[in-house]
Amino acid sequence: MEQINQYPIGKYKEPEVITEEMCISFVDIIALFPKNLKSVVMSLGDEQLDTPYRKGSWTVRQVVHHLADSNINCFARIKFALTEDNPTIKSFAEEKWAGLSDAKHISILPSLSILEGIHERWAILLKGLEKQDWNRTFFHPDLNKSQTIAEAMAKYSWHCNHHLAQIKNLKNQMQWK
């Protein structure tokens, strides 16, 4: 049960090949994600938002704020990759960021607004890419390798769906509306 709660859609598996159809799917996921997340979390009260999605994990509130933090970072990474030659990106300590007061205590509304704005711009940016742009890279120091925009979008599309599923699972388990 714990594994299902942690990885409700399964652990991320990097695709061997990323097709043009997959890239179109990534854009769709990015475009629709804020609306999908909002539809799942807006009915939750503070007590529910402060419930961990599994034992010893982040609360729903922290997950929502994490999504804003993480997706801001990825959006910037994509823009760096499009404007520089294999730039080294800055990683961030997501666990530490999730422990800061803005992630633990404030309303989720600012992060939902951030996600709406970032995802609208992100989807427009991705829709405007030429086929070869999806192969532009950035260097990820934590992974010690370069990633293409297509590879990053495969992971971030999964990442959005992964956290959305965690929250949905918790709502179902707790029988929240």
Secondary structure, DSSP 4 states (H G I P E B T S, - for coil): -HHHHH-TT-S----SS--HHHHHHHHHHHHHHHHHHHHHHTT--HHHHTSBSSTTS-BHHHHHHHHHHHHHHHHHHHHHHHHSSSPBPPP--HHHHHTSHHHHTS-SHHHHHHHHHHHHHHHHHHHT--GGGGG-EEEETTTTEEEEHHHHHHHHHHHHHHHHHHHHHHHHHHT--
